[in-house]
Structure formats: structure tokens, C-alpha cells
Amino acid sequence: MTGPSYPAARGVAQTVHEHFARHVAEARARGETSTADVPDAAAVESMVDAAFWASLRREESYVPKISLAFLTPDQTDHPLMFEHALTLDSAALVRLAPAVERPGIHLGVSRNSGDLRVWGTAHTIPPLCLVIEVAAPGLLVVKHHRGEETAKYLNVAVLEGDRIKIVDEQAPSVPDCPSLLASLVGFETSALPNHSVNMLVQLAVSMRAHGRGGSLLLVPAESQAWLESIVQPMHYAVTPPFAQLAELNREKPEDPRKRLWQEAVASVVESIAGLTAVDGATVMTTGYEVLAFGVKIARRKGSPQVEQVTVTEPIRGGAAALVHPTQLGGTRHLSAAQFVHDQRDAVALVASQDGRFTVFAWSACEVMVHAHRVEALLL
């Protein structure tokens, strides 16, 4: 065989190349000089192909967890360089997998005399550096760094077998788009400070990661109306409200304290996400104060039952559909949709045990609950 044998690699290569070419050009026009090189379509195709076949192999019964980054050694700090660069193929990647499976370690890939070679490992990568990560057997994520060291990477495409999902960068431009979705796609939002939106992203990622499923209800800090949609008594009400994340959110850390602040945020986010694993929903204000967890949602007195919601996924070619909430999941999804229907200034984040993730928000334009499927952005 003279070329890649994974058809989706060729199907996604040109689109990914165009994405990076456009964003790198825009960044350099703004005067940013630290961006990575633009990967050509052939490089994208070869890297996706090698990563896909590596994901289906085993090394001593372990599933390989690898991350490929398209950069040269001089574009990272303290590169670990092999004396002899390796050919980019699945067998070589699987053998290296045990050494690079921990988060934050990338196998560096660049061209050497025209051929792609794995030259070593990198712990830091420049903004807009192409990264291809093996998330699971047959499941790849194409993404890039957004500049913030601890921020969630921005997903460009998700490939699962023969399915290709290209993230739609125009998704946040639709009316009533939640701030969380805008941040995940890569847009800034004027509604919240950048680090505040990033906290929501971290919470969503952590909720999905614990694998137990869970719900997080975001309610206005100045209102008690949400209590009308909760079964009383609440067995796990929090008094006084847990405010550590709120306090961190009010800080504006600068170097050299920024690293300590980021670590503190990550620790508190993990603890709050852990509360969502308890049966019931966790309630948190938009100011990041935790009010309760394990609460049961009830239809507000006099409110009709939700019969349908509009559902969209921020990928190219995706079309909106009207469905009953139970078609998105089970009782957790139905109760979250009902809560947002009754409390229209609230937002509900719902993680399924199988990895699906839905953001429920009231759409004034559609006059109904809008379910945003965002798991493709959280991988």
C-alpha cells in the first residue's frame, strides 16, 4: 500500500488543513508570532491514519493512549529528542504508548527530508498546534491549544470509525447560545470573564470524566425561584453555600501566583463535579456558590409538562430536530428539561454514563427548551 488506508483520514485532511491555515493567518495578522506551523493536508492525513490504526492495536493488553503534535523541537521547551527519529506508523506508536500515556505528553511529529518522523516528546506546545489524540479504540480527536496553558483544548474534528464530525465554528452565532457552548467552540463571550467561562468548561469536562452521570443546575444568584422546582426537603442542602470557587472566580491572578490559582481552581472543580455523581442534581449559582446536591427536580405547580425540545449538535451539517426529552436519555434528561422549562433563567448541564453531554437552556427565539449536544467538544 502506498497511501493511508483509513478513508476518514483523507476525508478530513483538507478541512483540517484549511482550519489551521485560516486561524494561523489571522493570528499572525494580529501580530502573534508564537503560533505553530500550518500542517499540510498530506501531513494531517498521515497522522490521522497512523493514530487510528494504533488505537486498534494493543500493547500487552493495554489500549494505547497517545497524542501526536505537529511541531519541531525548537517550538517547545525542553524537548526529549530521540537520537534516531522514528517512522510515523502504528507499530512504532503502540510501542511508545506506555511512555506517553499521561496527560500533557505529546509525541512530536515533523517533516525530515520530506518525510514525517516522530522526533521525540513535548510537554509544551505553541498555540494553534495541530494535536491528534487517541481517545478510545477507533475514536480520534483533532484539536489545538487555545493559548491558556490549563484551558481545555479546542476540538476541530472528531472521528469515530467511518463517522466524521467537524465542529461548526458558527454554532455560537445562533441566538440564545449558552456561554459554555461559545467557549467550547472557541469564541469569547461578553457575558462572563474568560476565566469564569473556563470554569464552566472544566466543570463539564470533570462531570463527564467521572463516568457516573450527573446533573448541574446553574441558577441566578439573586433569586430563590428555583426552589419551586425542587422536592422538599432537600437532604443535602449546603449551609452556608460552598463559596470557594466563587472566591477564586473573583480573583484576577497574575504571575507568579497564576499557577497556584489554576491548581486551586482545578482542585475545587473536581470536588464540585464529584457532587454531581450523587443521585439527584447539584445546584450552583451563576456566581459559583454551591447551594445543594442530590436534589430531586419536580414540575413547578401549574406548569405544563415538557413534551418536546429542540436539539442541535454544533457540527457541520447538523440539523435541528424536535424530540421528546426522553429521546436524549432517561429521567435525568427529562427532569433537566422540565427544570429549564419552568425556570427559564436557569441552565442545566447533564452528563450521561455513556459520555454524552447535553446543555439545556431556554430559547426565547424558539419559545422552548433548547438541548445542545456538546460531547464532541468535551473529548
C-alpha positions as CSV (number, residue, x, y, z in Angstrom):
1,M,0.0,0.0,0.0
2,T,1.4,3.4,-1.0
3,G,-1.0,5.7,1.0
4,P,-3.2,5.9,4.1
5,S,-5.7,3.1,4.4
6,Y,-8.2,4.8,6.7
7,P,-10.7,6.5,4.4
8,A,-11.8,9.1,7.0
9,A,-8.2,10.4,7.2
10,R,-8.4,11.6,3.6
11,G,-11.9,12.8,4.1
12,V,-11.0,15.1,6.9
13,A,-7.5,16.2,5.9
14,Q,-8.2,19.2,3.6
15,T,-10.8,20.6,6.0
16,V,-8.4,20.4,8.9
17,H,-5.6,22.0,6.9
18,E,-7.9,24.9,5.9
19,H,-8.9,25.4,9.5
20,F,-5.4,25.8,10.7
21,A,-4.3,27.8,7.7
22,R,-7.1,30.3,8.4
23,H,-6.6,30.6,12.1
24,V,-2.8,30.8,11.9
25,A,-3.0,33.6,9.3
26,E,-5.5,35.5,11.4
27,A,-3.2,35.2,14.5
28,R,-0.2,36.4,12.6
29,A,-2.1,39.3,11.2
30,R,-2.8,40.3,14.8
31,G,0.9,40.2,15.5
32,E,1.1,36.9,17.2
33,T,4.4,35.2,16.3
34,S,4.4,32.2,18.6
35,T,1.9,30.1,16.6
36,A,2.8,26.6,15.3
37,D,3.4,25.8,11.6
38,V,0.4,25.0,9.4
39,P,0.1,21.3,8.7
40,D,-0.4,20.5,5.1
41,A,-3.3,18.1,4.1
42,A,-0.9,15.2,3.5
43,A,0.6,15.5,7.0
44,V,-2.9,15.6,8.5
45,E,-3.9,12.5,6.5
46,S,-0.8,10.5,7.5
47,M,-1.0,11.5,11.2
48,V,-4.7,10.6,11.4
49,D,-4.2,7.3,9.6
50,A,-1.3,6.2,11.9
51,A,-3.2,7.3,15.1
52,F,-6.3,5.4,14.0
53,W,-4.6,2.1,13.4
54,A,-2.5,2.5,16.5
55,S,-5.8,2.9,18.5
56,L,-7.0,-0.5,17.4
57,R,-3.8,-2.4,18.5
58,R,-2.8,-3.5,22.0
59,E,0.5,-3.3,23.9
60,E,0.5,-6.1,26.5
61,S,-3.4,-5.9,26.5
62,Y,-3.4,-2.1,27.2
63,V,-5.3,0.3,24.9
64,P,-2.7,2.8,23.5
65,K,-3.3,6.4,24.7
66,I,-1.2,8.7,22.6
67,S,-1.2,12.3,21.5
68,L,0.5,13.4,18.3
69,A,1.5,17.1,17.9
70,F,2.8,18.7,14.6
71,L,5.7,20.8,15.7
72,T,9.5,20.9,15.6
73,P,11.8,20.5,18.6
74,D,12.6,24.3,18.6
75,Q,8.9,25.0,19.1
76,T,8.7,23.5,22.6
77,D,10.6,23.9,25.8
78,H,12.9,21.1,26.9
79,P,12.1,18.6,24.1
80,L,13.1,15.0,24.7
81,M,14.7,14.0,21.4
82,F,15.4,10.6,20.1
83,E,18.8,10.1,18.6
84,H,17.2,8.4,15.6
85,A,13.8,9.8,14.6
86,L,11.1,7.1,14.1
87,T,8.9,6.4,11.1
88,L,5.3,7.5,11.6
89,D,3.5,4.2,11.7
90,S,1.1,2.5,14.0
91,A,3.5,-0.1,15.2
92,A,6.0,2.5,16.4
93,L,3.3,4.5,18.1
94,V,2.0,1.5,20.0
95,R,5.4,0.6,21.3
96,L,5.9,4.2,22.6
97,A,2.4,4.4,24.1
98,P,3.3,3.3,27.7
99,A,5.8,6.2,27.9
100,V,3.5,8.9,26.8
101,E,0.0,8.0,28.1
102,R,0.0,10.5,30.9
103,P,-1.8,13.8,30.2
104,G,0.3,16.6,28.8
105,I,2.8,14.5,26.9
106,H,2.8,14.7,23.1
107,L,4.7,12.8,20.5
108,G,6.3,15.4,18.3
109,V,5.9,14.9,14.6
110,S,7.6,17.0,11.9
111,R,9.0,16.6,8.4
112,N,12.5,15.4,7.9
113,S,13.7,15.5,4.3
114,G,10.1,15.5,3.2
115,D,9.0,12.5,5.3
116,L,7.1,12.7,8.5
117,R,9.1,11.5,11.5
118,V,8.4,11.1,15.3
119,W,11.4,13.0,16.7
120,G,10.6,12.7,20.5
121,T,8.2,14.1,23.1
122,A,7.0,17.6,24.1
123,H,5.3,18.8,27.2
124,T,4.5,22.3,26.0
125,I,3.2,23.2,22.6
126,P,2.5,26.6,20.9
127,P,-0.9,28.0,20.2
128,L,-2.7,26.6,17.1
129,C,-0.5,23.5,17.1
130,L,-2.3,20.5,15.5
131,V,-2.9,17.7,18.0
132,I,-4.4,14.3,17.2
133,E,-5.4,12.4,20.3
134,V,-6.5,8.8,20.7
135,A,-9.5,9.0,23.0
136,A,-10.5,5.3,22.7
137,P,-10.2,2.5,20.2
138,G,-11.3,3.9,16.8
139,L,-12.0,7.3,18.4
140,L,-9.8,10.3,17.5
141,V,-9.9,13.9,18.4
142,V,-8.3,16.6,16.2
143,K,-7.7,19.8,18.3
144,H,-5.4,22.6,19.1
145,H,-4.2,24.7,22.1
146,R,-6.1,27.9,22.8
147,G,-3.2,29.6,24.4
148,E,-4.1,29.2,28.1
149,E,-1.8,26.5,29.5
150,T,-4.5,24.8,31.6
151,A,-7.5,25.6,29.4
152,K,-9.5,22.9,27.5
153,Y,-8.2,22.3,24.0
154,L,-10.4,23.4,21.2
155,N,-11.7,20.5,19.2
156,V,-11.7,20.8,15.4
157,A,-13.0,17.4,14.4
158,V,-14.0,14.0,16.0
159,L,-13.5,10.8,14.1
160,E,-15.2,7.6,15.2
161,G,-14.8,4.8,12.8
162,D,-16.2,6.0,9.5
163,R,-18.1,8.9,11.1
164,I,-16.5,12.4,10.8
165,K,-17.8,15.3,12.9
166,I,-16.4,18.7,12.0
167,V,-17.0,21.3,14.7
168,D,-19.2,24.2,13.4
169,E,-17.4,27.4,14.3
170,Q,-20.6,29.3,13.5
171,A,-22.7,27.5,16.2
172,P,-22.2,30.2,18.8
173,S,-23.6,32.8,16.5
174,V,-27.2,31.4,16.8
175,P,-29.5,33.3,19.1
176,D,-29.6,32.2,22.8
177,C,-26.3,30.3,22.6
178,P,-25.1,29.4,26.1
179,S,-21.8,30.9,27.2
180,L,-20.4,27.4,27.8
181,L,-21.0,26.3,24.2
182,A,-19.4,29.5,22.9
183,S,-16.3,28.9,25.0
184,L,-16.0,25.2,23.9
185,V,-16.2,26.2,20.2
186,G,-13.6,28.8,20.8
187,F,-15.5,32.1,20.9
188,E,-15.1,34.6,23.6
189,T,-18.2,35.7,25.4
190,S,-19.0,39.1,26.8
191,A,-21.4,37.7,29.4
192,L,-18.7,36.3,31.7
193,P,-14.9,36.9,32.2
194,N,-12.8,34.5,30.2
195,H,-11.6,32.6,33.3
196,S,-15.1,32.3,34.5
197,V,-16.3,30.7,31.3
198,N,-13.3,28.4,31.5
199,M,-14.5,27.2,34.9
200,L,-17.8,26.1,33.4
201,V,-15.8,24.2,30.7
202,Q,-13.7,22.5,33.4
203,L,-16.8,21.5,35.4
204,A,-18.4,20.0,32.3
205,V,-15.2,18.0,31.4
206,S,-14.9,16.8,35.0
207,M,-18.6,15.8,35.2
208,R,-18.2,13.8,32.1
209,A,-14.9,12.2,33.3
210,H,-16.3,10.6,36.4
211,G,-18.5,8.3,34.3
212,R,-21.4,8.1,36.7
213,G,-23.7,10.6,35.0
214,G,-24.9,13.7,36.7
215,S,-26.7,17.0,36.6
216,L,-25.7,20.5,37.4
217,L,-28.3,23.3,37.6
218,L,-27.0,26.8,37.2
219,V,-29.5,29.3,38.8
220,P,-29.4,33.1,39.3
221,A,-27.6,34.1,42.4
222,E,-30.2,36.7,43.3
223,S,-33.3,34.5,43.0
224,Q,-34.9,31.8,45.1
225,A,-37.4,30.9,42.4
226,W,-35.6,27.6,41.7
227,L,-36.9,26.2,44.9
228,E,-40.3,26.0,43.4
229,S,-39.0,23.2,41.1
230,I,-37.3,21.2,43.8
231,V,-38.8,18.4,46.0
232,Q,-38.7,19.4,49.7
233,P,-37.0,18.7,52.0
234,M,-33.5,18.8,50.4
235,H,-31.4,16.2,52.1
236,Y,-28.1,17.7,51.0
237,A,-28.7,21.4,51.3
238,V,-25.4,23.3,51.8
239,T,-25.5,25.9,54.5
240,P,-23.7,28.3,54.3
241,P,-23.3,28.0,50.5
242,F,-19.9,26.5,49.5
243,A,-18.2,29.6,48.0
244,Q,-14.6,28.6,47.4
245,L,-15.0,28.5,43.6
246,A,-16.8,31.9,43.8
247,E,-13.9,33.4,45.7
248,L,-11.4,32.1,43.2
249,N,-13.6,33.4,40.3
250,R,-13.4,36.9,41.8
251,E,-9.6,36.9,41.8
252,K,-7.6,38.1,38.9
253,P,-4.3,36.3,39.5
254,E,-1.1,37.4,37.7
255,D,2.2,35.7,37.5
256,P,3.8,34.2,39.6
257,R,0.5,33.4,41.5
258,K,-1.4,32.3,38.4
259,R,-0.1,28.7,38.6
260,L,-1.2,28.3,42.2
261,W,-4.6,29.8,41.3
262,Q,-5.1,27.4,38.4
263,E,-4.2,24.4,40.6
264,A,-6.7,25.6,43.3
265,V,-9.4,26.0,40.7
266,A,-8.8,22.5,39.3
267,S,-9.0,21.0,42.8
268,V,-12.3,22.7,43.7
269,V,-13.8,21.9,40.3
270,E,-13.0,18.2,40.9
271,S,-14.8,18.3,44.2
272,I,-17.9,20.0,42.9
273,A,-18.0,17.7,39.9
274,G,-17.9,14.8,42.3
275,L,-21.1,16.0,44.0
276,T,-22.9,15.6,40.7
277,A,-22.2,11.8,40.9
278,V,-24.7,11.6,43.8
279,D,-28.2,10.6,42.7
280,G,-30.1,13.8,42.0
281,A,-28.9,17.2,40.8
282,T,-26.3,19.7,42.1
283,V,-27.5,23.3,42.3
284,M,-25.0,26.1,41.9
285,T,-25.5,29.8,41.4
286,T,-24.2,31.7,38.3
287,G,-21.8,33.2,40.8
288,Y,-20.3,29.7,41.5
289,E,-21.8,29.1,45.0
290,V,-22.9,25.6,45.6
291,L,-26.4,25.5,47.3
292,A,-27.3,21.9,47.4
293,F,-26.6,18.5,45.8
294,G,-28.6,15.3,45.4
295,V,-31.8,17.3,44.9
296,K,-34.9,15.9,43.2
297,I,-36.5,18.0,40.5
298,A,-40.3,18.4,40.4
299,R,-42.6,20.1,37.9
300,R,-43.4,23.6,39.2
301,K,-47.0,23.9,40.4
302,G,-49.3,24.9,37.5
303,S,-46.6,24.4,34.8
304,P,-47.3,22.1,31.9
305,Q,-45.2,19.0,31.3
306,V,-42.4,19.3,28.7
307,E,-43.5,17.3,25.6
308,Q,-40.7,18.3,23.2
309,V,-37.4,20.2,23.0
310,T,-35.3,21.3,20.0
311,V,-31.9,19.5,19.9
312,T,-28.8,20.5,18.0
313,E,-25.2,19.5,17.9
314,P,-22.5,22.1,16.9
315,I,-21.2,20.1,14.0
316,R,-21.3,20.9,10.3
317,G,-24.3,19.6,8.5
318,G,-26.2,19.0,11.8
319,A,-29.9,19.9,11.6
320,A,-32.2,20.8,14.5
321,A,-34.8,18.3,15.5
322,L,-37.8,18.3,17.7
323,V,-37.8,15.4,20.1
324,H,-39.3,14.3,23.4
325,P,-36.7,14.8,26.2
326,T,-36.6,11.1,26.9
327,Q,-35.1,10.5,23.5
328,L,-32.0,12.3,24.7
329,G,-31.7,10.0,27.7
330,G,-33.7,8.9,30.7
331,T,-35.2,10.5,33.8
332,R,-32.2,12.8,34.3
333,H,-32.7,14.5,30.9
334,L,-36.4,14.7,31.3
335,S,-36.2,16.4,34.7
336,A,-33.5,18.8,33.5
337,A,-35.6,19.8,30.5
338,Q,-38.6,20.4,32.8
339,F,-36.5,22.4,35.2
340,V,-35.3,24.8,32.5
341,H,-38.8,25.0,31.1
342,D,-40.1,26.1,34.5
343,Q,-37.0,28.2,35.5
344,R,-36.2,30.0,32.2
345,D,-33.3,31.9,33.6
346,A,-31.5,28.7,34.6
347,V,-29.2,26.4,32.6
348,A,-28.9,22.6,33.2
349,L,-25.8,20.6,32.4
350,V,-26.4,16.8,32.1
351,A,-23.7,14.1,31.7
352,S,-24.7,10.6,30.7
353,Q,-22.9,7.5,31.9
354,D,-22.0,6.7,28.2
355,G,-20.2,10.0,27.7
356,R,-23.0,12.1,26.1
357,F,-23.3,15.6,27.4
358,T,-26.2,18.0,27.0
359,V,-26.7,21.6,27.9
360,F,-30.3,22.6,28.4
361,A,-31.2,26.3,28.1
362,W,-34.4,28.2,27.4
363,S,-34.6,29.7,23.9
364,A,-36.6,32.9,23.7
365,C,-36.4,32.8,20.0
366,E,-37.8,29.2,19.7
367,V,-40.0,29.6,22.8
368,M,-39.0,26.2,24.1
369,V,-36.1,24.4,25.7
370,H,-33.1,24.0,23.5
371,A,-30.9,21.0,24.1
372,H,-27.3,21.5,23.0
373,R,-25.4,18.2,22.5
374,V,-21.7,19.0,23.2
375,E,-19.9,15.8,23.9
376,A,-17.9,16.2,20.6
377,L,-16.5,19.3,22.2
378,L,-15.5,17.8,25.5
379,L,-13.4,14.8,24.3
